[in-house]
Amino acid sequence: SHQPFVLLLILLASLLVLAPEFVYLRDQFGWRMNTIFKFYYQAWTLWSLAAAFGVALMLTNLRRLWNGLYNIGLVLLLFAALTYPTLSLLTKTNDFNPPFGWTLDGAAHLEREYPADADAIRWLQTAPYGVIVEATTPDASYSDYAHISTYTGLPTVLGWPMHEGQWRGGYTEQGTRMDDIQRLYETSDWNTAQAVLSQYQVRYVYVGTLERVAYRVNETKFQRFLHPVYQNGNVTIYEVP
């Protein structure tokens, strides 16, 4: 019988849900939100497996089950549980009419919004591995910033500052990275720029749309001292020797 294993799944999931009631990791937010996220994700996975077994068990005993009045409550509970999944389909699919077509490609929006970046990302995905520097801002979270690193898998000097600080329990490790990146792009002095590149062992300097939005980019120094290994539209990638 598989029932002991299913009961174990239910028990473990229940313990995961109960755990944040007593213990949680104190992060920058000061409450248990992120601990709940991490624990509940696993709990729902375990419960869903147990629920699948429960549905199968119910179907195999359908005639006997319907003899009990308690099944009225079971049906009501089932319909209540299906309310959100059913109604949310319309919202999540824009009434089954997605404005940009059906896709599972999370990078598809780049072709519409940042076509030059999309092409540069494809180039970087096959380029030699190395640290890349790109634009970021204090309010970069949930924005298009750091998408070069995201879609290439290359490490970047600094991604979304708030999230980076949250993952590390503070901003100590970030240090002066944000100011250093701004200095790198805006300075006209090559020695200053070179010091930043050396400090963070940068291999690729990315200059594109978001860099020009975030900074007053002084590109002359890059053009003079670095080799452009990629250029398309308003995107140029310089390689540090």
C-alpha positions as CSV (number, residue, x, y, z in Angstrom):
1,S,0.0,0.0,0.0
2,H,1.1,3.5,-0.8
3,Q,-0.9,5.1,2.0
4,P,1.9,5.3,4.6
5,F,4.0,7.2,2.1
6,V,1.2,9.6,1.2
7,L,0.5,10.2,4.9
8,L,4.2,11.0,5.3
9,L,3.9,13.6,2.5
10,I,1.0,15.2,4.2
11,L,2.8,15.2,7.6
12,L,6.0,16.7,6.1
13,A,4.0,19.4,4.3
14,S,2.1,20.2,7.5
15,L,5.3,20.6,9.4
16,L,6.7,22.9,6.7
17,V,3.7,25.1,7.1
18,L,3.9,25.1,10.9
19,A,7.6,25.8,11.1
20,P,7.5,29.5,10.2
21,E,5.0,30.0,13.1
22,F,7.9,29.3,15.4
23,V,11.1,30.0,13.6
24,Y,12.0,32.2,10.6
25,L,15.1,33.9,9.1
26,R,15.2,37.6,10.0
27,D,16.0,39.4,6.8
28,Q,15.9,43.1,5.7
29,F,12.2,43.1,5.8
30,G,12.2,42.2,9.5
31,W,9.4,39.6,9.2
32,R,8.9,36.1,8.1
33,M,7.7,36.7,4.5
34,N,10.6,35.1,2.7
35,T,10.8,32.1,5.1
36,I,7.1,31.4,4.3
37,F,7.8,31.6,0.6
38,K,10.6,29.1,0.8
39,F,8.8,26.6,3.1
40,Y,5.3,26.9,1.6
41,Y,6.5,26.3,-1.9
42,Q,7.8,22.9,-0.8
43,A,4.7,22.2,1.2
44,W,2.4,22.8,-1.7
45,T,4.5,20.4,-3.9
46,L,4.1,17.7,-1.3
47,W,0.4,18.3,-0.7
48,S,-0.2,18.3,-4.5
49,L,1.3,14.8,-4.8
50,A,-0.8,13.6,-1.9
51,A,-3.9,15.2,-3.4
52,A,-3.3,13.4,-6.7
53,F,-3.3,10.1,-4.7
54,G,-6.4,11.2,-2.9
55,V,-8.3,11.9,-6.2
56,A,-7.3,8.5,-7.6
57,L,-8.4,6.8,-4.4
58,M,-11.7,8.7,-4.5
59,L,-12.4,7.7,-8.1
60,T,-11.7,4.1,-7.4
61,N,-14.2,4.1,-4.6
62,L,-16.8,6.4,-6.1
63,R,-19.9,4.3,-5.5
64,R,-19.1,3.8,-1.8
65,L,-18.1,7.4,-1.3
66,W,-21.4,8.8,-2.7
67,N,-23.3,6.8,-0.1
68,G,-22.1,9.2,2.6
69,L,-23.6,12.6,3.3
70,Y,-20.1,13.9,4.0
71,N,-19.4,13.9,0.3
72,I,-21.7,16.9,-0.1
73,G,-19.1,18.8,1.8
74,L,-16.4,17.2,-0.3
75,V,-18.0,18.5,-3.5
76,L,-18.5,22.0,-2.1
77,L,-14.9,22.0,-1.0
78,L,-13.8,20.9,-4.4
79,F,-15.8,23.6,-6.1
80,A,-14.4,26.2,-3.7
81,A,-10.9,25.1,-4.4
82,L,-11.5,25.4,-8.2
83,T,-12.8,28.9,-8.0
84,Y,-9.5,30.7,-8.2
85,P,-7.9,28.4,-10.8
86,T,-10.9,28.8,-13.0
87,L,-11.4,32.6,-12.7
88,S,-7.7,33.4,-12.8
89,L,-7.4,31.8,-16.2
90,L,-9.1,34.7,-17.8
91,T,-6.9,37.2,-16.1
92,K,-3.6,35.4,-16.6
93,T,-4.3,34.7,-20.3
94,N,-5.9,38.1,-21.1
95,D,-9.2,36.4,-21.8
96,F,-7.3,33.7,-23.8
97,N,-6.0,36.4,-26.1
98,P,-2.4,37.2,-25.2
99,P,-1.3,40.4,-26.9
100,F,2.0,39.0,-28.2
101,G,0.9,35.4,-28.9
102,W,1.4,32.2,-27.0
103,T,4.9,31.4,-25.8
104,L,6.8,29.9,-22.9
105,D,9.9,32.0,-23.9
106,G,10.6,34.4,-21.0
107,A,13.0,36.3,-23.3
108,A,10.6,36.8,-26.1
109,H,9.8,40.4,-24.9
110,L,13.4,41.4,-25.6
111,E,12.9,41.0,-29.4
112,R,10.1,43.6,-29.1
113,E,11.5,46.0,-26.6
114,Y,15.3,45.6,-26.9
115,P,16.1,43.9,-30.2
116,A,19.7,44.9,-30.2
117,D,20.1,43.6,-26.7
118,A,18.5,40.3,-27.7
119,D,21.0,39.9,-30.4
120,A,23.9,40.8,-28.1
121,I,22.6,38.3,-25.6
122,R,22.8,35.5,-28.2
123,W,26.3,36.6,-29.0
124,L,27.4,36.6,-25.4
125,Q,25.9,33.1,-24.9
126,T,28.5,31.7,-27.2
127,A,31.4,34.1,-26.2
128,P,34.1,33.1,-23.8
129,Y,33.1,33.2,-20.1
130,G,33.8,36.4,-18.2
131,V,32.5,39.0,-15.8
132,I,30.3,41.6,-17.5
133,V,29.5,45.1,-16.3
134,E,26.1,46.7,-17.1
135,A,23.9,49.4,-15.8
136,T,22.0,49.2,-12.5
137,T,20.2,51.7,-10.3
138,P,19.0,51.9,-6.7
139,D,15.5,51.2,-7.9
140,A,16.4,48.6,-10.4
141,S,14.3,45.8,-8.8
142,Y,11.6,44.4,-11.0
143,S,12.8,46.4,-14.0
144,D,14.8,45.6,-17.2
145,Y,18.1,46.4,-15.5
146,A,20.6,43.5,-15.3
147,H,18.9,41.6,-18.0
148,I,22.1,41.0,-19.9
149,S,23.5,39.0,-17.0
150,T,20.2,37.3,-16.4
151,Y,19.8,35.9,-19.9
152,T,23.5,35.1,-20.6
153,G,24.3,33.6,-17.2
154,L,27.5,35.7,-17.0
155,P,28.3,37.2,-13.6
156,T,27.8,40.9,-13.4
157,V,29.4,43.4,-11.0
158,L,26.0,44.3,-9.5
159,G,22.5,43.2,-10.3
160,W,19.4,44.5,-8.5
161,P,20.9,46.2,-5.4
162,M,18.0,45.6,-3.1
163,H,17.8,41.9,-3.9
164,E,21.6,41.5,-3.7
165,G,21.5,43.1,-0.2
166,Q,18.5,41.0,0.8
167,W,20.2,37.7,-0.2
168,R,23.4,38.6,1.7
169,G,21.7,40.1,4.8
170,G,22.9,43.6,4.2
171,Y,24.8,45.9,1.9
172,T,28.3,45.4,3.2
173,E,29.4,43.1,0.4
174,Q,28.0,45.5,-2.2
175,G,30.3,48.2,-0.8
176,T,30.8,50.9,-3.4
177,R,29.9,48.8,-6.5
178,M,27.0,51.0,-7.6
179,D,29.1,54.2,-7.4
180,D,32.0,52.4,-9.1
181,I,29.9,51.3,-12.0
182,Q,28.6,54.9,-12.5
183,R,32.2,56.1,-12.3
184,L,33.3,53.6,-14.9
185,Y,30.7,54.7,-17.4
186,E,30.9,58.5,-16.8
187,T,34.6,59.2,-16.2
188,S,36.7,60.6,-19.0
189,D,39.9,59.4,-17.2
190,W,41.1,56.0,-18.4
191,N,43.1,55.3,-15.3
192,T,40.0,55.7,-13.1
193,A,38.0,53.4,-15.4
194,Q,40.9,50.9,-15.6
195,A,41.0,50.7,-11.8
196,V,37.3,49.8,-11.7
197,L,37.7,47.2,-14.4
198,S,40.7,45.6,-12.6
199,Q,39.1,45.7,-9.2
200,Y,36.1,43.6,-10.4
201,Q,38.0,41.5,-13.0
202,V,35.7,42.7,-15.7
203,R,36.0,41.1,-19.1
204,Y,33.1,42.7,-21.0
205,V,31.9,46.3,-20.8
206,Y,28.3,46.6,-22.1
207,V,27.1,49.8,-23.5
208,G,23.5,49.8,-24.6
209,T,20.1,51.5,-24.2
210,L,19.9,51.2,-20.4
211,E,23.4,52.3,-19.8
212,R,22.7,55.5,-21.7
213,V,19.5,56.0,-19.8
214,A,21.2,55.5,-16.4
215,Y,24.4,57.3,-16.9
216,R,26.0,60.1,-18.9
217,V,28.2,57.6,-20.7
218,N,31.6,58.8,-21.8
219,E,32.4,56.2,-24.4
220,T,35.5,57.8,-25.8
221,K,37.8,56.1,-23.3
222,F,36.4,52.7,-24.2
223,Q,36.8,53.3,-27.9
224,R,40.4,54.4,-27.4
225,F,41.7,51.8,-25.0
226,L,39.4,48.7,-25.4
227,H,38.6,46.5,-28.3
228,P,34.9,46.4,-29.5
229,V,34.0,42.7,-30.0
230,Y,30.4,43.3,-30.8
231,Q,28.4,46.1,-32.3
232,N,24.8,46.3,-33.4
233,G,22.6,49.4,-33.5
234,N,23.1,51.3,-30.2
235,V,24.8,48.3,-28.5
236,T,28.6,47.9,-28.2
237,I,30.4,45.3,-26.2
238,Y,34.0,46.1,-25.3
239,E,36.4,43.4,-24.2
240,V,39.0,44.1,-21.6
241,P,42.4,42.6,-22.5
